[in-house]
Amino acid sequence: MKSLLAWLLAFGLVLAQTPAQAQDPIGPPMSPAMAAAAAGTGSLPNAGPGLTLALRGGDGAQNLGSALEIMLLMTLLAMAPALVMTMTCYTRIVVVLSFLKRAMSMQDLPPAMITTGFALFLSVFVMRPVVADIYERAYLPYSEQRIDWRQAADIATTRMNQFMLAQTREEDVALILELSHTERPATALATPFHVTVPAFVLSEIKTAFQMGFVLFLPFVVIDLVVSAILVSMGMFSLPPVVVSTPLKLLLFVLVGGWDLVVTSLAESFTV
């Protein structure tokens, strides 16, 4: 539960850093009662405790109130699947595992729920250093009121940007910059977040397809050899997959296939 809350809070700080929140909103002037409540010296008439907490800050720091934090947490719970699939290593892992199942001619084994669950927990394992950095450098200072929520969001965004750009090809970033009509940034870390995320997903899909192609090669060779032997023996009515599937399983087990695949996936990321 502590790890899950750390993930949600980390992604919450990332989402909080948006252009709309980078500047103070412009609105009508506040009444004296509203100004006193916002400064923590008074309260709004007929205002509930939730609104009063949302308006108060701690020790002069610009902190989100309890009501806003709860609302942000509920929003993150709804967006968690999309965040995990697009901003972590989950995409590459689940695509490679799907390629492996197809290469071994076993689309239903392991079951899809086991494959996706394994990909999720392997993603947690790979992303743990990134989330730990965001938790220690952004959330803890914010919870201790040493920095405000904007500074915490900026730290979390920079760390996630650093992770995603380390896995992204330069040509993919250039493509998204061209499509969005955005000027090329001076440094890599200055790449806008709305450019980094689609470029990262595109690069992850390309990398997963390359790894899937390498996985397919030995199993395609087995299929060709088995098919040629069956044709030469005149066994046209016997599907080659009936003979090749046990041979693929035997080869995969003998060479420690799962260990090799998991090791290759975990070491292919730069955190």
Phi and psi in degrees as GROMACS dihedral restraints (atoms count N, CA, C in turn):
[ dihedral_restraints ]
;  ai    aj    ak    al  type     phi  dphi    fc
    3     4     5     6     1   -63.9    20    10
    4     5     6     7     1   -40.3    20    10
    6     7     8     9     1   -65.4    20    10
    7     8     9    10     1   -40.5    20    10
    9    10    11    12     1   -64.0    20    10
   10    11    12    13     1   -42.4    20    10
   12    13    14    15     1   -64.8    20    10
   13    14    15    16     1   -36.8    20    10
   15    16    17    18     1   -63.8    20    10
   16    17    18    19     1   -40.8    20    10
   18    19    20    21     1   -61.5    20    10
   19    20    21    22     1   -48.2    20    10
   21    22    23    24     1   -64.0    20    10
   22    23    24    25     1   -42.3    20    10
   24    25    26    27     1   -66.7    20    10
   25    26    27    28     1   -36.5    20    10
   27    28    29    30     1   -63.6    20    10
   28    29    30    31     1   -47.7    20    10
   30    31    32    33     1   -68.0    20    10
   31    32    33    34     1   -29.4    20    10
   33    34    35    36     1   -65.6    20    10
   34    35    36    37     1   -40.4    20    10
   36    37    38    39     1   -66.5    20    10
   37    38    39    40     1   -34.2    20    10
   39    40    41    42     1   -65.6    20    10
   40    41    42    43     1   -46.7    20    10
   42    43    44    45     1   -68.6    20    10
   43    44    45    46     1   -24.5    20    10
   45    46    47    48     1   -69.2    20    10
   46    47    48    49     1   -21.7    20    10
   48    49    50    51     1   -86.8    20    10
   49    50    51    52     1    86.2    20    10
   51    52    53    54     1  -122.6    20    10
   52    53    54    55     1   158.0    20    10
   54    55    56    57     1   -57.4    20    10
   55    56    57    58     1   -33.1    20    10
   57    58    59    60     1   -68.6    20    10
   58    59    60    61     1   -26.5    20    10
   60    61    62    63     1   -95.8    20    10
   61    62    63    64     1    -4.4    20    10
   63    64    65    66     1   -77.8    20    10
   64    65    66    67     1    -7.3    20    10
   66    67    68    69     1  -136.6    20    10
   67    68    69    70     1   154.7    20    10
   69    70    71    72     1   -69.0    20    10
   70    71    72    73     1   136.5    20    10
   72    73    74    75     1   -68.2    20    10
   73    74    75    76     1   148.4    20    10
   75    76    77    78     1  -101.1    20    10
   76    77    78    79     1   127.9    20    10
   78    79    80    81     1  -155.6    20    10
   79    80    81    82     1  -175.8    20    10
   81    82    83    84     1   -67.8    20    10
   82    83    84    85     1   152.1    20    10
   84    85    86    87     1   -62.2    20    10
   85    86    87    88     1   147.3    20    10
   87    88    89    90     1   -84.9    20    10
   88    89    90    91     1   151.7    20    10
   90    91    92    93     1   -74.7    20    10
   91    92    93    94     1   163.7    20    10
   93    94    95    96     1   -55.9    20    10
   94    95    96    97     1   -37.7    20    10
   96    97    98    99     1   -67.1    20    10
   97    98    99   100     1   -41.1    20    10
   99   100   101   102     1   -67.2    20    10
  100   101   102   103     1   -40.3    20    10
  102   103   104   105     1   -63.1    20    10
  103   104   105   106     1   -40.6    20    10
  105   106   107   108     1   -65.9    20    10
  106   107   108   109     1   -38.7    20    10
  108   109   110   111     1   -67.8    20    10
  109   110   111   112     1   -40.9    20    10
  111   112   113   114     1   -66.2    20    10
  112   113   114   115     1   -31.1    20    10
  114   115   116   117     1   -82.5    20    10
  115   116   117   118     1    -5.1    20    10
  117   118   119   120     1    85.3    20    10
  118   119   120   121     1    11.7    20    10
  120   121   122   123     1  -107.1    20    10
  121   122   123   124     1    -1.4    20    10
  123   124   125   126     1  -159.2    20    10
  124   125   126   127     1  -168.9    20    10
  126   127   128   129     1  -143.2    20    10
  127   128   129   130     1   154.5    20    10
  129   130   131   132     1   -74.0    20    10
  130   131   132   133     1   144.0    20    10
  132   133   134   135     1   -67.7    20    10
  133   134   135   136     1   137.4    20    10
  135   136   137   138     1    61.5    20    10
  136   137   138   139     1    23.7    20    10
  138   139   140   141     1   -95.1    20    10
  139   140   141   142     1   137.5    20    10
  141   142   143   144     1   -74.2    20    10
  142   143   144   145     1   168.7    20    10
  144   145   146   147     1   -65.0    20    10
  145   146   147   148     1   -32.1    20    10
  147   148   149   150     1   -63.9    20    10
  148   149   150   151     1   -44.0    20    10
  150   151   152   153     1   -66.9    20    10
  151   152   153   154     1   -38.9    20    10
  153   154   155   156     1   -62.8    20    10
  154   155   156   157     1   -42.1    20    10
  156   157   158   159     1   -64.7    20    10
  157   158   159   160     1   -36.7    20    10
  159   160   161   162     1   -67.8    20    10
  160   161   162   163     1   -26.8    20    10
  162   163   164   165     1   -89.8    20    10
  163   164   165   166     1   -19.9    20    10
  165   166   167   168     1   -84.1    20    10
  166   167   168   169     1   146.3    20    10
  168   169   170   171     1  -111.9    20    10
  169   170   171   172     1   171.2    20    10
  171   172   173   174     1  -115.7    20    10
  172   173   174   175     1   122.4    20    10
  174   175   176   177     1    54.3    20    10
  175   176   177   178     1    35.0    20    10
  177   178   179   180     1    81.9    20    10
  178   179   180   181     1    -8.0    20    10
  180   181   182   183     1   -82.0    20    10
  181   182   183   184     1   150.0    20    10
  183   184   185   186     1   -85.2    20    10
  184   185   186   187     1    88.8    20    10
  186   187   188   189     1  -109.2    20    10
  187   188   189   190     1   150.7    20    10
  189   190   191   192     1   -74.3    20    10
  190   191   192   193     1   143.3    20    10
  192   193   194   195     1   -75.5    20    10
  193   194   195   196     1   169.3    20    10
  195   196   197   198     1   -62.4    20    10
  196   197   198   199     1   -39.3    20    10
  198   199   200   201     1   -64.1    20    10
  199   200   201   202     1   -42.0    20    10
  201   202   203   204     1   -69.1    20    10
  202   203   204   205     1   -35.9    20    10
  204   205   206   207     1   -64.1    20    10
  205   206   207   208     1   -40.9    20    10
  207   208   209   210     1   -64.7    20    10
  208   209   210   211     1   -42.3    20    10
  210   211   212   213     1   -63.7    20    10
  211   212   213   214     1   -41.0    20    10
  213   214   215   216     1   -64.8    20    10
  214   215   216   217     1   -39.7    20    10
  216   217   218   219     1   -64.3    20    10
  217   218   219   220     1   -41.7    20    10
  219   220   221   222     1   -64.8    20    10
  220   221   222   223     1   -38.1    20    10
  222   223   224   225     1   -64.4    20    10
  223   224   225   226     1   -40.1    20    10
  225   226   227   228     1   -65.8    20    10
  226   227   228   229     1   -36.8    20    10
  228   229   230   231     1   -61.5    20    10
  229   230   231   232     1   -36.3    20    10
  231   232   233   234     1   -73.6    20    10
  232   233   234   235     1   -32.0    20    10
  234   235   236   237     1   -96.1    20    10
  235   236   237   238     1    -0.5    20    10
  237   238   239   240     1   -56.6    20    10
  238   239   240   241     1   -45.3    20    10
  240   241   242   243     1   -59.2    20    10
  241   242   243   244     1   -43.1    20    10
  243   244   245   246     1   -66.5    20    10
  244   245   246   247     1   -38.5    20    10
  246   247   248   249     1   -65.2    20    10
  247   248   249   250     1   -42.7    20    10
  249   250   251   252     1   -65.1    20    10
  250   251   252   253     1   -39.9    20    10
  252   253   254   255     1   -75.2    20    10
  253   254   255   256     1   -26.9    20    10
  255   256   257   258     1  -107.4    20    10
  256   257   258   259     1   -20.5    20    10
  258   259   260   261     1  -117.8    20    10
  259   260   261   262     1     8.0    20    10
  261   262   263   264     1  -128.8    20    10
  262   263   264   265     1  -174.9    20    10
  264   265   266   267     1   -81.8    20    10
  265   266   267   268     1     8.1    20    10
  267   268   269   270     1   -61.2    20    10
  268   269   270   271     1   -39.4    20    10
  270   271   272   273     1   -59.1    20    10
  271   272   273   274     1   -50.7    20    10
  273   274   275   276     1   -61.5    20    10
  274   275   276   277     1   -43.4    20    10
  276   277   278   279     1   -64.9    20    10
  277   278   279   280     1   -47.2    20    10
  279   280   281   282     1   -70.3    20    10
  280   281   282   283     1   -32.8    20    10
  282   283   284   285     1   -69.5    20    10
  283   284   285   286     1   -41.3    20    10
  285   286   287   288     1   -64.6    20    10
  286   287   288   289     1   -41.7    20    10
  288   289   290   291     1   -64.6    20    10
  289   290   291   292     1   -35.1    20    10
  291   292   293   294     1   -66.4    20    10
  292   293   294   295     1   -40.7    20    10
  294   295   296   297     1   -61.4    20    10
  295   296   297   298     1   -40.5    20    10
  297   298   299   300     1   -62.2    20    10
  298   299   300   301     1   -42.6    20    10
  300   301   302   303     1   -63.3    20    10
  301   302   303   304     1   -40.4    20    10
  303   304   305   306     1   -70.6    20    10
  304   305   306   307     1   -36.9    20    10
  306   307   308   309     1   -65.2    20    10
  307   308   309   310     1   -32.6    20    10
  309   310   311   312     1   -88.8    20    10
  310   311   312   313     1     6.6    20    10
  312   313   314   315     1    59.7    20    10
  313   314   315   316     1    36.9    20    10
  315   316   317   318     1  -134.0    20    10
  316   317   318   319     1    78.6    20    10
  318   319   320   321     1   -69.1    20    10
  319   320   321   322     1   -23.1    20    10
  321   322   323   324     1  -104.2    20    10
  322   323   324   325     1    -1.7    20    10
  324   325   326   327     1  -131.4    20    10
  325   326   327   328     1   127.5    20    10
  327   328   329   330     1   -64.3    20    10
  328   329   330   331     1   158.4    20    10
  330   331   332   333     1   -57.6    20    10
  331   332   333   334     1   156.0    20    10
  333   334   335   336     1   -60.9    20    10
  334   335   336   337     1   -36.3    20    10
  336   337   338   339     1   -65.0    20    10
  337   338   339   340     1   -38.8    20    10
  339   340   341   342     1   -68.5    20    10
  340   341   342   343     1   -40.9    20    10
  342   343   344   345     1   -62.9    20    10
  343   344   345   346     1   -47.4    20    10
  345   346   347   348     1   -67.6    20    10
  346   347   348   349     1   -37.9    20    10
  348   349   350   351     1   -64.9    20    10
  349   350   351   352     1   -42.3    20    10
  351   352   353   354     1   -64.2    20    10
  352   353   354   355     1   -40.9    20    10
  354   355   356   357     1   -62.7    20    10
  355   356   357   358     1   -36.9    20    10
  357   358   359   360     1   -65.7    20    10
  358   359   360   361     1   -47.2    20    10
  360   361   362   363     1   -73.5    20    10
  361   362   363   364     1   -29.8    20    10
  363   364   365   366     1   -67.5    20    10
  364   365   366   367     1   -34.1    20    10
  366   367   368   369     1   -65.5    20    10
  367   368   369   370     1   -39.5    20    10
  369   370   371   372     1   -61.6    20    10
  370   371   372   373     1   -41.1    20    10
  372   373   374   375     1   -62.7    20    10
  373   374   375   376     1   -44.4    20    10
  375   376   377   378     1   -71.2    20    10
  376   377   378   379     1   -38.9    20    10
  378   379   380   381     1   -83.9    20    10
  379   380   381   382     1    -3.7    20    10
  381   382   383   384     1   -57.0    20    10
  382   383   384   385     1   -44.4    20    10
  384   385   386   387     1   -61.3    20    10
  385   386   387   388     1   -36.3    20    10
  387   388   389   390     1   -67.3    20    10
  388   389   390   391     1   -47.3    20    10
  390   391   392   393     1   -65.5    20    10
  391   392   393   394     1   -37.3    20    10
  393   394   395   396     1   -63.8    20    10
  394   395   396   397     1   -39.5    20    10
  396   397   398   399     1   -63.1    20    10
  397   398   399   400     1   -44.7    20    10
  399   400   401   402     1   -64.4    20    10
  400   401   402   403     1   -39.6    20    10
  402   403   404   405     1   -65.1    20    10
  403   404   405   406     1   -42.7    20    10
  405   406   407   408     1   -79.4    20    10
  406   407   408   409     1   -36.3    20    10
  408   409   410   411     1   -92.7    20    10
  409   410   411   412     1   -20.6    20    10
  411   412   413   414     1  -116.4    20    10
  412   413   414   415     1   -54.6    20    10
  414   415   416   417     1   -72.7    20    10
  415   416   417   418     1   -46.1    20    10
  417   418   419   420     1   -61.1    20    10
  418   419   420   421     1   -47.6    20    10
  420   421   422   423     1   -60.8    20    10
  421   422   423   424     1   -34.8    20    10
  423   424   425   426     1   -68.1    20    10
  424   425   426   427     1   -42.6    20    10
  426   427   428   429     1   -67.0    20    10
  427   428   429   430     1   -28.5    20    10
  429   430   431   432     1   -89.0    20    10
  430   431   432   433     1     5.5    20    10
  432   433   434   435     1    62.3    20    10
  433   434   435   436     1    31.9    20    10
  435   436   437   438     1   -88.4    20    10
  436   437   438   439     1   -24.2    20    10
  438   439   440   441     1  -135.3    20    10
  439   440   441   442     1   159.6    20    10
  441   442   443   444     1   -89.1    20    10
  442   443   444   445     1   176.7    20    10
  444   445   446   447     1   -69.9    20    10
  445   446   447   448     1   -26.6    20    10
  447   448   449   450     1   -69.7    20    10
  448   449   450   451     1   -41.0    20    10
  450   451   452   453     1   -65.7    20    10
  451   452   453   454     1   -40.2    20    10
  453   454   455   456     1   -63.7    20    10
  454   455   456   457     1   -41.1    20    10
  456   457   458   459     1   -65.6    20    10
  457   458   459   460     1   -37.7    20    10
  459   460   461   462     1   -65.1    20    10
  460   461   462   463     1   -40.9    20    10
  462   463   464   465     1   -64.4    20    10
  463   464   465   466     1   -44.4    20    10
  465   466   467   468     1   -65.4    20    10
  466   467   468   469     1   -41.0    20    10
  468   469   470   471     1   -64.1    20    10
  469   470   471   472     1   -42.1    20    10
  471   472   473   474     1   -62.9    20    10
  472   473   474   475     1   -40.6    20    10
  474   475   476   477     1   -68.2    20    10
  475   476   477   478     1   -41.7    20    10
  477   478   479   480     1   -67.6    20    10
  478   479   480   481     1   -38.2    20    10
  480   481   482   483     1   -60.8    20    10
  481   482   483   484     1   -41.9    20    10
  483   484   485   486     1   -62.5    20    10
  484   485   486   487     1   -43.2    20    10
  486   487   488   489     1   -64.7    20    10
  487   488   489   490     1   -47.4    20    10
  489   490   491   492     1   -68.6    20    10
  490   491   492   493     1   -39.4    20    10
  492   493   494   495     1   -68.1    20    10
  493   494   495   496     1   -27.3    20    10
  495   496   497   498     1   -66.9    20    10
  496   497   498   499     1   -22.9    20    10
  498   499   500   501     1  -101.1    20    10
  499   500   501   502     1    -4.5    20    10
  501   502   503   504     1   -99.9    20    10
  502   503   504   505     1   139.5    20    10
  504   505   506   507     1   -75.2    20    10
  505   506   507   508     1   148.1    20    10
  507   508   509   510     1   -64.7    20    10
  508   509   510   511     1   -36.3    20    10
  510   511   512   513     1   -67.5    20    10
  511   512   513   514     1   -29.3    20    10
  513   514   515   516     1   -70.5    20    10
  514   515   516   517     1   -40.8    20    10
  516   517   518   519     1   -63.6    20    10
  517   518   519   520     1   -42.2    20    10
  519   520   521   522     1   -63.3    20    10
  520   521   522   523     1   -37.6    20    10
  522   523   524   525     1   -63.6    20    10
  523   524   525   526     1   -46.8    20    10
  525   526   527   528     1   -67.1    20    10
  526   527   528   529     1   -37.2    20    10
  528   529   530   531     1   -61.2    20    10
  529   530   531   532     1   -40.4    20    10
  531   532   533   534     1   -68.9    20    10
  532   533   534   535     1   -41.2    20    10
  534   535   536   537     1   -66.7    20    10
  535   536   537   538     1   -34.8    20    10
  537   538   539   540     1   -90.4    20    10
  538   539   540   541     1     1.4    20    10
  540   541   542   543     1    55.0    20    10
  541   542   543   544     1    44.2    20    10
  543   544   545   546     1  -105.8    20    10
  544   545   546   547     1   138.0    20    10
  546   547   548   549     1   -66.7    20    10
  547   548   549   550     1   147.4    20    10
  549   550   551   552     1   -66.7    20    10
  550   551   552   553     1   127.2    20    10
  552   553   554   555     1   -71.3    20    10
  553   554   555   556     1   160.3    20    10
  555   556   557   558     1   -69.2    20    10
  556   557   558   559     1   -37.4    20    10
  558   559   560   561     1  -128.4    20    10
  559   560   561   562     1   164.1    20    10
  561   562   563   564     1   -64.8    20    10
  562   563   564   565     1   -41.7    20    10
  564   565   566   567     1   -68.3    20    10
  565   566   567   568     1   -14.5    20    10
  567   568   569   570     1   -85.0    20    10
  568   569   570   571     1     3.6    20    10
  570   571   572   573     1   -63.7    20    10
  571   572   573   574     1   129.6    20    10
  573   574   575   576     1   -60.2    20    10
  574   575   576   577     1   148.8    20    10
  576   577   578   579     1   -65.2    20    10
  577   578   579   580     1   -33.6    20    10
  579   580   581   582     1   -71.5    20    10
  580   581   582   583     1   -12.6    20    10
  582   583   584   585     1   -94.3    20    10
  583   584   585   586     1   -38.7    20    10
  585   586   587   588     1   -64.1    20    10
  586   587   588   589     1   -43.5    20    10
  588   589   590   591     1   -64.0    20    10
  589   590   591   592     1   -53.3    20    10
  591   592   593   594     1   -64.6    20    10
  592   593   594   595     1   -34.9    20    10
  594   595   596   597     1   -65.1    20    10
  595   596   597   598     1   -38.5    20    10
  597   598   599   600     1   -64.5    20    10
  598   599   600   601     1   -45.5    20    10
  600   601   602   603     1   -63.5    20    10
  601   602   603   604     1   -42.9    20    10
  603   604   605   606     1   -61.6    20    10
  604   605   606   607     1   -43.2    20    10
  606   607   608   609     1   -67.3    20    10
  607   608   609   610     1   -37.1    20    10
  609   610   611   612     1   -64.2    20    10
  610   611   612   613     1   -39.8    20    10
  612   613   614   615     1   -65.6    20    10
  613   614   615   616     1   -41.8    20    10
  615   616   617   618     1   -61.7    20    10
  616   617   618   619     1   -45.4    20    10
  618   619   620   621     1   -63.6    20    10
  619   620   621   622     1   -40.3    20    10
  621   622   623   624     1   -64.4    20    10
  622   623   624   625     1   -37.7    20    10
  624   625   626   627     1   -68.0    20    10
  625   626   627   628     1   -37.0    20    10
  627   628   629   630     1   -64.8    20    10
  628   629   630   631     1   -43.8    20    10
  630   631   632   633     1   -66.2    20    10
  631   632   633   634     1   -36.5    20    10
  633   634   635   636     1   -64.9    20    10
  634   635   636   637     1   -36.8    20    10
  636   637   638   639     1   -62.9    20    10
  637   638   639   640     1   -42.4    20    10
  639   640   641   642     1   -64.7    20    10
  640   641   642   643     1   -37.3    20    10
  642   643   644   645     1   -66.7    20    10
  643   644   645   646     1   -34.5    20    10
  645   646   647   648     1   -69.5    20    10
  646   647   648   649     1   -33.0    20    10
  648   649   650   651     1   -54.4    20    10
  649   650   651   652     1   -53.9    20    10
  651   652   653   654     1   -63.5    20    10
  652   653   654   655     1   -33.7    20    10
  654   655   656   657     1   -74.3    20    10
  655   656   657   658     1   -32.0    20    10
  657   658   659   660     1   -66.2    20    10
  658   659   660   661     1   -38.3    20    10
  660   661   662   663     1   -61.6    20    10
  661   662   663   664     1   -43.0    20    10
  663   664   665   666     1   -61.7    20    10
  664   665   666   667     1   -43.6    20    10
  666   667   668   669     1   -60.2    20    10
  667   668   669   670     1   -43.1    20    10
  669   670   671   672     1   -65.1    20    10
  670   671   672   673     1   -43.2    20    10
  672   673   674   675     1   -65.0    20    10
  673   674   675   676     1   -45.8    20    10
  675   676   677   678     1   -63.5    20    10
  676   677   678   679     1   -42.8    20    10
  678   679   680   681     1   -62.9    20    10
  679   680   681   682     1   -42.3    20    10
  681   682   683   684     1   -64.2    20    10
  682   683   684   685     1   -40.4    20    10
  684   685   686   687     1   -65.1    20    10
  685   686   687   688     1   -43.9    20    10
  687   688   689   690     1   -64.8    20    10
  688   689   690   691     1   -38.9    20    10
  690   691   692   693     1   -67.0    20    10
  691   692   693   694     1   -41.0    20    10
  693   694   695   696     1   -65.8    20    10
  694   695   696   697     1   -27.3    20    10
  696   697   698   699     1   -87.2    20    10
  697   698   699   700     1    -1.9    20    10
  699   700   701   702     1    75.7    20    10
  700   701   702   703     1    17.5    20    10
  702   703   704   705     1   -92.9    20    10
  703   704   705   706     1    69.8    20    10
  705   706   707   708     1   -74.1    20    10
  706   707   708   709     1   -27.1    20    10
  708   709   710   711     1   -81.0    20    10
  709   710   711   712     1   -11.7    20    10
  711   712   713   714     1   -91.0    20    10
  712   713   714   715     1   117.1    20    10
  714   715   716   717     1   -62.3    20    10
  715   716   717   718     1   132.0    20    10
  717   718   719   720     1   -58.7    20    10
  718   719   720   721     1   -29.6    20    10
  720   721   722   723     1   -64.7    20    10
  721   722   723   724     1   -25.7    20    10
  723   724   725   726     1   -65.6    20    10
  724   725   726   727     1   -35.0    20    10
  726   727   728   729     1   -90.0    20    10
  727   728   729   730     1   -37.2    20    10
  729   730   731   732     1   -73.9    20    10
  730   731   732   733     1   -31.7    20    10
  732   733   734   735     1   -61.3    20    10
  733   734   735   736     1   -48.7    20    10
  735   736   737   738     1   -61.0    20    10
  736   737   738   739     1   -36.0    20    10
  738   739   740   741     1   -66.2    20    10
  739   740   741   742     1   -38.6    20    10
  741   742   743   744     1   -63.6    20    10
  742   743   744   745     1   -43.2    20    10
  744   745   746   747     1   -62.1    20    10
  745   746   747   748     1   -43.7    20    10
  747   748   749   750     1   -61.8    20    10
  748   749   750   751     1   -45.8    20    10
  750   751   752   753     1   -62.8    20    10
  751   752   753   754     1   -43.2    20    10
  753   754   755   756     1   -63.5    20    10
  754   755   756   757     1   -40.0    20    10
  756   757   758   759     1   -72.0    20    10
  757   758   759   760     1   -41.4    20    10
  759   760   761   762     1   -63.8    20    10
  760   761   762   763     1   -37.4    20    10
  762   763   764   765     1   -88.4    20    10
  763   764   765   766     1     3.1    20    10
  765   766   767   768     1    66.3    20    10
  766   767   768   769     1    52.3    20    10
  768   769   770   771     1   -59.9    20    10
  769   770   771   772     1   -43.1    20    10
  771   772   773   774     1   -64.6    20    10
  772   773   774   775     1   -40.4    20    10
  774   775   776   777     1   -62.6    20    10
  775   776   777   778     1   -41.5    20    10
  777   778   779   780     1   -65.8    20    10
  778   779   780   781     1   -42.7    20    10
  780   781   782   783     1   -65.6    20    10
  781   782   783   784     1   -47.5    20    10
  783   784   785   786     1   -64.5    20    10
  784   785   786   787     1   -41.4    20    10
  786   787   788   789     1   -63.0    20    10
  787   788   789   790     1   -42.9    20    10
  789   790   791   792     1   -63.8    20    10
  790   791   792   793     1   -40.7    20    10
  792   793   794   795     1   -66.3    20    10
  793   794   795   796     1   -45.4    20    10
  795   796   797   798     1   -67.6    20    10
  796   797   798   799     1   -37.3    20    10
  798   799   800   801     1   -84.3    20    10
  799   800   801   802     1    -6.6    20    10
  801   802   803   804     1   -82.0    20    10
  802   803   804   805     1    -5.4    20    10
  804   805   806   807     1  -105.2    20    10
  805   806   807   808     1   143.4    20    10
  807   808   809   810     1  -108.0    20    10
  808   809   810   811     1   110.4    20    10
